[in-house]
Amino acid sequence: LVLELNQVIIPTYGTVPDQQILHTPEWADFDGKPDSLFFSDGQRRIDFVLVYEDESKKMTHKRSDRKKQKRKRQVYESNLINNGLQLEATRSVLDEKLIFVKVHAPWEVLCTYAEVMHIKLPLQPNDLKTRDSAFNWFSSLFRVDENIIKPEQEFFTAPFQKEHLSNFYIQDKDTFFNPATRSRIVHFILSRVEYATKNNVKKFGINKLLDTGIYKAAFPLHDSSFRHLSTDPNCPSERYLLYREWAHPKNIFKLQPLDFVRRYYGEKIGIYFAWLGFYTNMLIVAAFVGVGCFLYGCLTKDNCTWSQEVCDPNIGGNIIMCPQCDKVCTYWNLTITCESSKKLCIFDSFGTLVFAVFMGIWVTLFLEFWKRRQAELEYEWDTVEYLEQEEQVRPEYEARCTHVVMNEITQQEEHVPYTACGKCIRMTFCTSAVFFWILLIIASVIGVIVYRLSVFLVFSATLSQHISGTEAIRKYLTPQTATSVTASLISFVVIMVLNIIYEKVAILITDFELPRTQTDYENSLTTKMFLFQFVNYYSSCFYIAFFKGKFVGHPGNPVYWLGKYRNEECDPGGCLLELTTQLAIIVGGKAIWNNIQEVLLPWVKNLIGRYCAAARSEKVVPRWEQDYHLQPIGKLGLFYEYLEMVIQFGFVTLFVASFPLAPLLALINNMLEIRLDAWKLTTQFRRMVPQKAQDIGAWQPILQGIAILAVVTNAMIIAFTSDMIPRLVYYWSFSVPPYGSHSSHTMEGYINSTLSVFNISDFKNASKPFSPWFGNQATCRQVYRDLRYPPGHQHQYEHNIYYWHVIAAKLAFIIVMEHVIYFVKFIISYVIPDVSQKTKSKVKREKYLTQKLLHENDLKVVKKTMGKIADKIIKGVDSAFQPKAE
């Protein structure tokens, strides 16, 4: 491929000598047509725009530096012209320092590079009969009006070949290559043309010129303003239609015109919005079931016996709890947790169990149906064999290809950037760096835990803790609540700060890896960033769900962190409510932060730019200058959009057992997210370079991994974080003889049975509270359900039989729930094929036509030619052996 690029793509790949005359762009003044997308002659379409600052007017650099920059730019533009591109330069209307270089690719250049890039183009219209779906009448209510955005005609396509030009469906040369394809071809050339050679190292590509400031911007043009139709009749105004029918808030309940989005922005943008729309539609079902489970919890909370016992002054009012920390904490009354126990009844109910099982099945249905939808898009958008045929090597990889190796398949020499040993060293270094930064994140989580342990002492000493007090604030502002909320806020701030650092670290590591193609680069970066984000966002939730309050000992023998800080305890109802609080703060704060960063900042920047140009607003500004003042999309493009949604997907699936309303909140957020992303692309950002994409890349296996992990986490949340299993064990075994005293199965007495008793005389001096003891009782109750024998028993403070029954029931529940859900997931994956029969038929038909039109016709010509030659040979032989006439 490198040899092909050197010979075909870059015929002038070498240093241009100083004495050689350089080709320069044509110069033309702005013709006063603000919506024109053509050169000054009105014929040649503008496929790309380069922007630079006139070196003679620069004041920030030395004269020698300006001269070097100008030389590199002139060499680069000359090589572009040598490659067949046509350039036209125009000075800015608003700023005389700026020069806009418009780039046009003629027909011959487009054909040459379309063949080199293996771009698939139409052979003939799709002639397969299609059956309308039974749901078409319903979906038509939400589709965009076909009179406004007409459906695209379907074609069978094949990789373009110049020698078979007559076999392709060409009605008009000007429209055969659409604007997105033209821009992609021009960007391919721009990325591979040289501008200098230093120490026998070739420097090339528009990206490096942008990084060094030689060019200020490079972008394809929007085809019109988003506010009104183009005044140029030759411009289709697709941007205006996209804004009105896709990005405008009025379309929030409409289906997206995905084919139109793909045609304008390319397959990479299209596949993102297709996935986001599909995910949002699937969330409707999950949100409906989640709301049903939440309402079930609300309706049954008044029948929650254990909560009633906590709030009952004759039961909970007579239960005195042991201090939750050493010395400064005091004894307290169980009724303080009355309000939290009522809220916990909503989330810790049988409805949550049903919803957790449902979500384990839902996530499988989502992934399987998305595979089918993705397969349809791969065919319709001509990306079925994209990775094998079309994707090109990254220029950065090409430039480092200095080592020669033997290809095992072709048995020919090929150039690579590093040897096998060098590749091993790079991978070892990168893997070590990734693990180092992940350990650093874990260290920050431990820091937040230490904060929790230390600040709890402060809150316990300062907040009112009198048993006889009846202040309303104590119902809500307990030491546990204050510690949880402040720790969650600090955790959120730490997460946001670390995200900024890890983004740069992940990019540096991936650049050092030097992936071969852009897809390889993005997949590698995606994996690293997700590992960082996974630990960063979810570690605090995993701590609360599975570690907090699990290893705390008992009042007479507590467990300490670092030999100093007493381990955290959960409320009598468990840590489920605190997990819900943590999720709400992180998810809500993340959504607000992302919207500020992604939408508000570009809008403010553009607003300031328009305000600064208000004094010159009477001037007519051309389309290329209007687009220049928009915000650049960034090198990573949609990476952060995917990352945001996948992190949300993790919160919706991994911890859904603690918060059934998560799918509803995600649904509302995503409905807004689709329109906000669309609005941002169409109004605030320059047009992206259209790119091909076969699928959602590395995000697909990440989603599958989250789906598998979600079954385990939800089963463990129900088993170990919620109080459901201990309640069931009490109801069926320990409320009736031989362990209980009730005549029938009941939840009465559950609270009194599960809070272990501790004798206050057994406190050690290091943990004995300063506050005096209120009342005549000689015992207090443990905060958490540790299920130990009472004082005076021969095994006092050791785990009782109830504890081991509960542990066995929890383990059995996890095993049964996991196996049932995984079995159902396996059946669903087997029953639903990844590719529908309709799509398979289209693929087979297209391959048949490609074989027939592009290969069999050639064979017929060869056979016909060889047949004529054979006839001549046979006639010559016959005449040679005929007897001479006597």
Beta strands, then each sheet from edge to edge (+ up, - down):
strand 1: 26-27
strand 2: 48-53
strand 3: 86-91
strand 4: 98-104
strand 5: 120-125
strand 6: 155-159
strand 7: 194-198
strand 8: 201-204
strand 9: 217-219
strand 10: 320-321
strand 11: 332-333
strand 12: 403-406
strand 13: 413-416
strand 14: 553-554
strand 15: 557-558
strand 16: 560-561
strand 17: 565-566
strand 18: 757-759
strand 19: 779-781
sheet 1: 1+ 3+ 4- 2+ 9-
sheet 2: 5+ 6-
sheet 3: 7+ 8-
sheet 4: 10+ 11-
sheet 5: 12+ 13-
sheet 6: 14+ 15-
sheet 7: 16+ 17-
sheet 8: 18+ 19-
end
